[in-house]
């Protein structure tokens, strides 16, 4: 136990909390010893997951050595866009957990998980052009957080048949979390333990589900961290991420608490603002080096970004949808915008590299090697631009060199060597007087070049014709044609044969509809 902390407004007294803690320790020990099912503890480095890991560690450490028979897997998912201060804290903590567990004979194994390169934030946003995430298109969570841990859990289930997930979720976090946890009680099989209705062959153990935020901090402050971390540093980090720089343990309805601090991805546009990073910068001049990251995040968070995005979806098709007109009893058919344009994908790359360069120059010594975007991500972005967008000007190495003043060394052997180059791109751009005509020519040339290296050119005609279908019409004409098809389908669905006939009798489009006349 450490120094005493004044506490008020607890649902249970401190002596009652201590007794509950003893009972919980016994419960953890009994659950651990009753079978050989592997335990997987979710650890984010935050207060709740730290409290759970500390509980489990202390309970297992109190068992005789001969009863510590199974490994406890402590998994952390690094999204690669975490708040840098928090990410550094978690990495250091995880390293300390592994080192201390080995020294003390505690069967705990820390595992750092990351998303596959193809699933990372920057590969999807800069490479594929996915727009910054919104509630209506929340493409990031599944790729960055769920898949890495899900794959690991599935692997352990295949090995052992069943697993127990130990989580730090609490009812006091939010009303929605409390409602969900209450619903999961329908599958309860033991105290704080229930089957996971969304994942077969797994159980969920939530030992601190009924703890208040005050009790979490009481436990962390009064019980020493068993793997050598200082929980006061964690407390200070939460305090620094609170707007008023206060993180009191004495709370009431008018007093803010560290419990409201939320750490997450610094690029997150699913929230209105990154309040934790803003507070860190405001409260500590040593963290002002993160300002370029905050500025970039705010630049990404633009609701009206139509000028930054293609009018087609990523596969080249135009997709329409019907919506209500504000203030009128009417509907309109509008175009669903697609990925960021080439110009903006390149601009986001440039800004990320600039933010990384400035951050490295101004960060404290221990953070000067910060990596906002990994070399493997840059390589994958380059591949997507060359092979999927057919942008054979190969802009990535050039942008990288301009911003960092270093040559880009692609880890993929012979990357970009089979493509045309900037000279050919510039000549073609000068010749073509229409943007869509230029895009069509670049894609035709790129596809022809790709098939040129193959011994059998099976599929080249289909590949070339696909470009005519997606890139041949000028923007306005392509959108008009999509609306025409929409009206034809709507009339056909309503059985309006006359309207269908009138619409389909319209003259064919201009030069843009030219296609191969033969397949010789």
MOLINVEN-V187334 format. One record per backbone hydrogen bond with DSSP energy under -1.0 kcal/mol. CO is the residue of the C=O (numbers start at 1). NH is the residue of the N-H. E is the energy in kcal/mol with one decimal. If there is no record, write none. Layout:
co=<CO/CO>
nh=<NH/NH>
e=<E/E>
This chain:
co=<13/14/15/16/17/18/19/20/21/22/23/24/25/26/27/28/29/30/38/39/40/41/46/47/48/49/50/51/52/53/54/55/56/57/58/60/64/65/67/72/73/74/75/76/81/83/84/85/86/87/88/89/90/91/92/93/94/95/96/97/98/99/100/101/106/107/109/111/113/116/117/120/121/122/122/123/124/129/134/137/137/140/141/141/142/145/146/147/148/149/150/151/152/153/154/155/156/157/163/164/165/166/170/174/175/176/177/178/179/180/183/184/185/187/190/192/193/193/194/201/202/203/204/205/206/208/209/212/213/214/215/216/217/218/219/230/231/232/233/234/235/236/239/242/252/257/258/264/265/273/274/275/276/277/278/279/280/284/285/287/288/290/291/292/293/294/295/296/297/300/303/305/306/308/310/313/317/319/321/323/325/328/330/332/334/339/341/342/343/344/345/346/347/348/349/350/351/352/353/354/355/356/357/358/359/364/365/367/374/375/376/377/378/379/380/381/382/383/384/384/385/390/391/395/396/397/398/399/400/401/412/414/416/421/422/423/424/425/426/427/428/434/435/436/437/438/439/440/441/442/443/444/445/446/447/448/451/457/459/460/461/462/464/465/466/467/474/475/476/477/478/479/480/481/482/483/484/485/486/487/488/489/490/491/492/495/496/497/498/499/500/501/503/510/511>
nh=<17/18/19/20/21/22/23/24/25/26/27/28/29/30/31/32/33/34/164/73/166/75/50/51/52/53/54/55/56/57/58/59/60/61/62/63/67/68/69/109/41/111/43/113/266/87/88/89/90/91/92/93/94/95/96/97/98/99/100/101/102/103/104/106/108/72/74/76/78/119/120/124/125/126/127/128/130/340/137/134/139/144/145/146/147/149/150/151/152/153/154/155/156/157/158/159/160/161/203/40/205/42/173/178/179/180/181/182/183/184/186/187/188/195/193/206/189/190/204/163/196/165/194/167/209/211/171/216/217/218/219/220/221/222/223/233/235/236/237/238/239/240/242/245/255/260/261/83/268/275/278/279/280/281/282/283/284/287/288/290/291/294/295/296/297/298/299/300/301/302/305/308/309/341/338/316/313/336/334/332/328/330/325/323/321/310/345/346/347/348/349/350/351/352/353/354/355/356/357/358/359/360/361/362/363/367/368/370/378/379/380/381/382/383/384/385/386/387/388/389/391/392/394/399/400/401/402/403/404/405/415/417/419/425/426/427/428/429/430/431/432/438/439/440/441/442/443/444/445/446/447/448/449/450/451/452/454/460/463/464/465/466/468/469/470/471/478/479/480/481/482/483/484/485/486/487/488/489/490/491/492/493/494/496/495/497/500/501/502/503/504/505/506/513/514>
e=<-2.4/-2.4/-2.2/-2.4/-2.1/-1.9/-2.2/-2.2/-2.2/-2.0/-2.2/-2.5/-2.1/-2.5/-2.5/-2.3/-2.0/-1.1/-2.4/-2.8/-2.8/-2.3/-2.0/-2.3/-2.2/-2.5/-2.5/-2.2/-2.7/-2.8/-2.5/-2.2/-2.6/-2.8/-1.1/-1.4/-2.0/-1.4/-1.9/-2.7/-3.0/-3.3/-2.7/-3.5/-2.3/-3.1/-2.4/-1.9/-2.8/-2.5/-2.2/-2.4/-3.0/-2.1/-2.1/-2.6/-2.1/-2.1/-2.8/-2.5/-1.8/-1.9/-2.3/-2.3/-2.8/-3.4/-2.6/-2.5/-3.3/-2.1/-1.2/-1.8/-2.7/-2.2/-1.5/-1.7/-2.7/-2.4/-1.1/-1.2/-1.6/-3.1/-2.2/-2.0/-2.6/-1.1/-3.0/-2.8/-1.6/-2.7/-2.6/-1.9/-1.9/-2.2/-2.4/-1.6/-2.4/-3.1/-2.3/-2.7/-3.6/-2.2/-1.2/-2.2/-2.3/-2.2/-2.5/-2.2/-1.9/-1.9/-1.6/-2.0/-1.8/-2.5/-2.6/-2.5/-2.5/-1.9/-3.3/-1.4/-2.4/-3.5/-2.1/-2.3/-1.4/-1.7/-2.7/-1.9/-2.2/-2.5/-2.5/-2.3/-2.6/-2.4/-2.0/-1.7/-2.3/-2.4/-1.9/-2.1/-2.5/-2.4/-1.5/-2.5/-1.4/-1.9/-1.8/-1.4/-1.5/-1.5/-2.3/-2.4/-2.2/-2.4/-2.2/-3.0/-1.5/-2.1/-1.2/-1.8/-1.9/-1.9/-2.7/-2.0/-2.5/-2.1/-1.8/-1.9/-1.2/-2.1/-1.3/-1.9/-1.1/-2.5/-3.3/-2.1/-3.2/-3.2/-2.6/-2.6/-2.1/-1.7/-2.5/-2.5/-2.2/-3.3/-2.6/-2.3/-1.7/-2.6/-1.8/-2.3/-2.3/-2.3/-2.3/-2.3/-2.6/-2.4/-2.4/-2.6/-2.4/-2.2/-1.5/-1.7/-2.2/-2.2/-1.2/-1.8/-2.1/-2.1/-1.9/-2.6/-2.4/-2.1/-2.4/-2.5/-2.3/-3.2/-2.0/-2.0/-3.0/-1.4/-1.6/-2.6/-2.8/-2.1/-2.2/-2.2/-2.6/-1.8/-1.4/-1.7/-1.1/-2.0/-2.7/-2.2/-2.2/-2.3/-1.8/-1.8/-2.4/-2.6/-2.3/-2.6/-2.3/-2.4/-2.2/-2.4/-2.5/-2.4/-2.3/-2.5/-2.4/-2.2/-2.3/-1.3/-1.6/-1.6/-2.2/-2.5/-2.6/-1.7/-1.2/-1.8/-1.5/-2.8/-2.7/-2.3/-2.4/-2.3/-1.8/-2.2/-2.3/-2.3/-2.1/-2.4/-2.3/-2.5/-2.3/-2.5/-2.6/-2.4/-1.5/-2.8/-1.0/-1.5/-1.9/-2.3/-2.4/-2.5/-2.4/-1.1/-1.2/-2.2/-2.1>
